[in-house]
Amino acid sequence: MILLIHPPAAKPSEPPPGIAALAGCLRRHGIDCAQLDANLEGYLYVLEQTHPQEVNDAWSKRALKHRGDNLVALRNPELYSNIDRYQRSVRDLNRALELLARRRPSINLSLSNFQDDLHPLSSDELLRGAEHPECNPFNPWMEARLPALLEELQPAWIGLSLCYLSQAVCAFALLGYIRRRWPGIKLALGGGLLSSWMSHPGWNDPFAGLVDCCIQGPGEAPLLRLLGYNGPVEDTAPDYSDLPFAGYLAPGPILPYAASRGCYWNRCTFCPETAEQNRYQPIPPQTVINQLTQLSTAVQPALIHLLDNALSPALLRALADQPPGPPWYGFVRFHEQLTDVNFCRRLRTAGCTMLKLGLESGSQEVLDAMDKGIRLEQAEQVFAALHRAGIATYVYLLFGTPTESHDEARATMAFVRRHHQTITFLNLAIFNMPTTSAEANNLPGAAFSPGDLSLYLDFAHPRGWDRRSVRTFLDREFKRQPEIGAILRRDPPFFTSNHASFFSPPR
């Protein structure tokens, strides 16, 4: 028996796909397992606590008083009909969470992140957190929940899926707590973030004294081998049967589903997928449709979240031809298929409420240098077709790449202003150079973080367009454009794209 755990802290809006995929595979091959979403349970436990000190400001008093009402409201579709009421409920709930989690002044827990004085990119500090789990804001939940659960399950192994940097400190506190209380249970650690750490040439497993097995990449086959299964490994659908869909902070169950691993384009310079040489592994489109139909029948989701780095044109055609039933959204590349308004209308009829698109820049020179495979003329056509079809767009922009300067950033600003009516949501990011990218050798710089687990470089920008300059531009120019400000104000706070589809045009 293995217990699969999704640790805090990440957005508690939908069940974790990683441990569900592992559970589906393990059970299909006769391995007993159980799943625990420690992220959702930990958040809800913190929000139920009594605040130990008196608060004086009106916002904090209101947030603490109405946290239960706001939890109920976030699970009610009615709240999502009014973006202003939604934003107030989310911000009030987050304020209550901040107050209730602050066991030390350095702790900052939000609905989408966690920070304290331990650096998540330092293995020494992560191990220090494992030695002192009592300092973590989720420790009271661990003490209240885990003893009875482990007594009931009697697992030989516990596996943690570490996907996001925001989870790192809490995951190691959880590992340390388990190791101290149940030294006979073996610990496995996997997930996307750990895989990125392990892909670096200098990896030397600093966690060997705490964790019995670190798993890089897809965990299904390694876990099966670890647990004694040596036969052929079949592809299986994820199994969400242990996870409490009704408990997540969304107006109905959200079903996450990955139809592929890696990216079918896999050529963008500076992309971690390219730098880490992750292989593209798609599931056949008909198998995807069959599995989505099966899962949707069992879960009755309000929304399907397709997790792929980019949905392939073949899969989009299959979804248009055989709609999965519930509404859905996912990430796509700009390509010819999406310039056809009739095809986009078919997608809309098939349930597509929103598509996420990585435009990155409004400068053709910058796009060409990044090998994005995007022509701005085609991007304009895609935006127009999706808008006419009634499909919302969540557009990602990336500033500060090595070939960008103030002029190219202003070109991006001008592009967004011209097309503001066809851009529903915006995500703004500042470029980080992956330490493993080929280009990192050509630019002087140092590790972005002093920790030994740093994934990015703080490089000397060849055109003087450093991070400070980019931030100044975004704050003083880009965000102050009226058309752009209106788009940014629509973004759901904390939950961002995970909730954005609920504000998309109705079918």
N, C-alpha and C positions, 0 to 999 in steps of 0.2 A: 504494500500500500504506500502511495505517495500522496502527500498533500501539496497542491499547487497554490501558491499565494501571489496575488497582485498587491504589492506594497503601496503605502501612501508615499508621495502625495501627487495626485494628478486630477484632472477634471472629473468629478463624480457624476457625469451625465449619461454614461452608458457602460455596459459591462466590458471587462477587459478581453480583447480577442485573443491575446497570446495564450493565456492559460486555458481558454475554451478550445483553441486549436489543439493544444497538447492533450487535453482530456478526451477529445473526440478520437484522436489517434490511439492513445493508450487503451481506452475502453474497447475500441474495435479490435485490438490485438490481445485482449484478455488480461490487461493489467488494471488492477483495482486502483482507483484514484478518487480524490475529492478536491473541490475548488473552494477557495476563500478569497473574496474581494476585501482585503484588509483596508483598501483605500476608502471605499464607500462606508464600510462599517466604522472605520476610524473617524471619518468626518462626522458622521451622524452621532457618534458617541461624544465627541468634543462639543458638538452643538447642544447636547442635552445637559452639559455640566452647569453647575452654579458658578457665577462669576464671584471670585473671592473678595473683590474690592468694590467700593462704591464708585460709580462713574458720575461725572458732573455735567458733561456736555449733552445737549439734547439729542444729537445724532446717536451717540452710544446708548443712551437710555432707550430710545425708540428701537434701535437695532436689537438689543437684548430682549426687550419686551415682546417684540413681534417675530422673533426668529422662527417659532413654530408655525405661525401663520404664513411666513414667507416660504418655508419648506413646502407647505401644502400648496401654496400658490404656484410654485415652480413646477409642480406636477399637474397643474390644471391648464388645459389648452386655452381657457379664457384669458389668462394673463398675457398670452402671446399675441393677442389682438391689439395691444396697446404698448408700443415700445417704451414710452415714458414710464408707465407703471411697472413694466418688466425691469427696466434698468434700476429703478428705485428699489424694487424687491431684492434684486441680485446684490446691489451695493450694500443694502442694509444687512443682508445675510452674511456677506463677506466681512463687514465690520464686526458683527457679533462673533464670527469665527476668529478673527484676529484677536479680539479681547479674551476669548475663552481659551485660546491656545497659548497665550503668552506666559509660560511658566518661567521664562527668563527674558530680560530685556532684548536679547539678541534674536529671539524667535519671531519670525514673521511667516505665518501660515495664511494662505489665501485659498480661494476656490480653484486655483490653477497652479499654485507654486508653493514651495517651502524653502525658507532660508534660515540659517542660524550661524553661529560663529564657527562651525565646522565647515571646512572647504570641501565641497563634493568632488573636486578634481585632485584631491590629495589622498592617496591610499593610507598614509599614516593617520590622517584625521578621520577618515571613514572607520578605520580600525579602532581609533579612540572612541568614536561614537558607539561602536559595538561593545566596548568595555563598559560604557556608562549609559545603557538604554534608559535608565531612570530619568535622564535629562531630556528625553525626547517627549514632545507633547502627546504622542500616541501611546506612551508607556501605560497610562491608566487603562486604556482599551486592551492592551496586551495582557495585563494582569487579570482583567475581568473576563476576557474571552478565551484565551488560549488554554489554560489548564484543563477546563472541562472538555473542550473540543479535542485536545490531544489524548486525553484519557479515553474518550469515546472512540476515536479513530485508530489509535495506536499505530501511527505511521512509522515505517522504517526509514523513509526519506521525506524531506520537505524541500520543495523547489520554489525559488523565488524568481519572478520574471522582472528584471530591471530594465525598463524601456526608456525612461526619461531622466534627465539630470535632476529634476525636482524630486525624484524618488530616492536618490542615492543615499542621503544621510538617514532617512527613515528606514530604508531597506536594511542598512547595516545595523541600526539599532534593533531591528526585529531579529536579524540573524544572531546578534550578540545575546539578546534576551533568550532565544531558543537554546543556543549553545550552553548558556549558563544553567538554565533550568532543566534541560533534557540532553545531557551530553551524549547519550547513546544514539540519538537520532542523527542520521547523516544529512548533510546540507548540500544542495545543488543550487547553482546560480547561473542564470542565462538571461536572455533578452537583448534588445537592440543596442542599448547603451554598453552593456558588457561586451557584446560582439565588436563594437567599434573600438573599445579599449584593447581587446585581444588582437585586433587586426594590425596594430602597430608593430613594427619590426622589433622594438625594444621591450615588448611585453615579457614580463618574468613573474607572473602570478604572485602579486604581493599578498593575496588573500588565502594562500595555501594553509596557513595555520588556523583559519576560521572555517573555510568552505572546503568540503570534501571534493567537489567537482565543479569546475567552471566550463560552461558549454558555449561555444561560439557558433553563431549562425542558427539556422532552423534546428529546433531542439527535439523534434519528434523521434528521429532515428537514434540520436545519441541517448535519449532517455530510455527508449526501448532496450537498447543494448545494456545500459546501466542497470536496468531492472530485470535483466535475465532473458529477454526475448531476442532470439537470433534468427528468426525467419524473415521472409520478405516483408517489406513495409508498403502498405497500401495507402493511397490517398483517401482521406476521409473528411467529412464535414465537421466543423467545430461543434462542440457540445456545450450548450449554455444552461443545461438543466439544473445545475447547482446554484445558479446566480439569481439574485432577487430583482428581476426586471422592474417590479413596481416600486422599488426603493430609490431608483436613480433620479437625479434632478433634471427631469425633462417632462414634457406634457404627454408622454406615452412611451412605451418601450422603444428604444433605439437598438437596431440589430447591426452590429459591426460585422463586416465580411471582407476578407481579402481574396481576390480572384487571381492574384499573382504575387510573387516576391521579386524584388529588384525593379528595374525600369527597362522598358523595351527600347527606349532611345539610348540611354546610358552613354552619352557622349558629352554632356555639358561639363566644361572645365570647371574646376573648383567644387563640383558636387560630391558629397561624401559617397554616394553610391558608385560613382566613377572611381574615386580615389581608393575606395576599399575593394574595388573589383568584384562587386556583388553580382552574381549571375542572375539573369532574368529567367524566372520559372513560372510560366503561366499555367493556370488550370484551363482545360478545354472549355470553350464558351457554353456548350450544351451541358457539361457537368456543373458549371456555375449556375445556370438557370435551374437545373434540377435541384441543386442543393439550396438555392435561395427559396424555391417554392416549398421545399420540405421544411426549412427553418421558419419561413413565414407562417406556414400552417400551424406550427407548434407554438410560436411566440406571439403571433398577431401583432407585429410591430407597427408603431406609428410612422417609422422612418427606417430605411436601410441606409447605413453608412458604408459605402464601398471604399476600402482602405488603400487601394493600389496607389503606387507612386504616379501612375498614369493608366487610365482605362484604355485598353487597346481599341483601335477601330473595329476589329472583329467582335469584341465583346459588346461595344456600343450597338452594332447592328443586331446582335443576338438579343440585347435588352429591348431594342425597338420592336423586333419581330415577336418576342415572347415576353411581355411585361411580367415582372416578378410579382405584381399585385400592389404592395404598399409603395408610397413615395420613396424616392431614393436620390442620393447625390454622391459625387466623387470627384477626383482629380482627373483632368484630361490635359493633353497637349493641344496646342493650336494645330489643326490640320484641315485638309481640304473638305473632309466629310462634314465638318461643322460650319462650313460657309453656306451650306445648302439649307435654306430656311424650311423647306418641306421635311428634310430629315430631322431637323431640330424640333419641328412640330410633332413628328412621330415620337421623338424622345419624350417630349412633354406629355403627350397622351399616354405614354408608357410609364409615367410616374416620375420623370426627372424633374426635380424642383430647383436644383442648383448645380452648377459645375464650378469647380475650383480650377483656376488657370494660372500658371507661373509665367507671367509676362516678363517680369524682372526689370525691363528697361524700355523706355520709349525712344532709344537711340539705336538705329540699325547697326552702327559701328560697334557698339557695346555688345549687342546680341550676337553679331558675327564672331567677335573675339571670344565669346563664351561658348561658341558652337551650339547655340540653343536650337538651331534649325527653325527659327521663327522669322517670317517676313512681316513687317508691320502692316503692309497692305492687307495681308491675309488675316492678321489679328483684328483689324478693323471690320472685315467682313464677318468674322466669327462673332464678334460682339454684336453687330447689327442683327445677324440671324438669330442668335440666342435671345436677344431682346424682343424681336418680333414674335418669337415662339413662346414668350412668357417664362423663360428659364433665367433664374437669377445667376449672377456671376460674382464669384469671390476671387478677387485678383491679387496676386502676390507680386510685390515690387522689391527689388534688391538694390541698395545703394552702396557705393564705395568700392565697387570692383576695380581691379587694377587699371582697366582701360577707361574708366569713367572719370570725368572731372565735373566742375560746377556746370559747364555748358551742357554736357550730356544729361546731368540731373535735371536741368531746366527743360531739356527736350522731353524728358519723361513727364515732368509736371505739365508741359503744354499738351502732351498726348492725352493725359488723363482729363484735363480740362475740356479738350475737344470732344471726348467720348464719355463725359460724366453721366449722361443719361442712360448709357448702356452698361455701366459699371455699378453693381449693386453694393458690393462691399470691397474694402481694401485692407490688405495686410502689408505693413511697411517693415522692412528688415534692413539691418546694416551688415555688410558682408564680413564673414569670418573666413580666413584662409585655412582649409584643412591641412594639418601637418603632413599628411601622407600624399598630398597632391603633387604632381610632377612640377607644377609651377612654383611650389614653395621653395624649390632649390634656386630659383632665379631671382628672388627678391629678398633683400636683407630684412631680418626681423628676429623676433624672439617669441617664446611661447606666450600665448595669450594669458595663461594662468601659470603661477609658479608651481602648481601641483604636478606630480609625475603622470597624471592621467589626462592632461590637457589634450584636446583634440584639434585645437586651432592655433594659428600663429597671429601675433600682432605685427604685421609687416609694415615696412616703410613704403608708403604709397608713392609710386613713381611720378605721379602728377600732383603730389602735395594734397590730395583729397583724403585727408585722414578722418578718423571716426569723429573727432570733435567738429571738424568742418561740416561733415555730413549731418550731424545732430543739429548744428546751428541752422543749416539750410532747411532741414525738415521742420524745425520749430518756428523759424522766422519767415520762411517763404512758402514751403509746400503746404503745410497744414492751414495756413491763413488764406488760401484761395477759397472763396465762398463755395465754389462747386465741389472742391475736394473736401472741405470741412463738413459739408452736408453728407457726403458718403461716409466719412469716418465716424460721424455721430450715430450712424445706423448700426454700427458693429455691436453685437451683444457683449457687454463687459464680461471678462474672465472666460466665458464659454466660447466666445468668438464663433468660428465656423461650425462648431458642434451644435449650436443652437440656431445658426443663421437661417437654415432651411425653413424653420418654423415661422419666419417673417417673410418668406418668399411669396410671390403672387399665388392665389388659390388656383387649384386645377379647374 
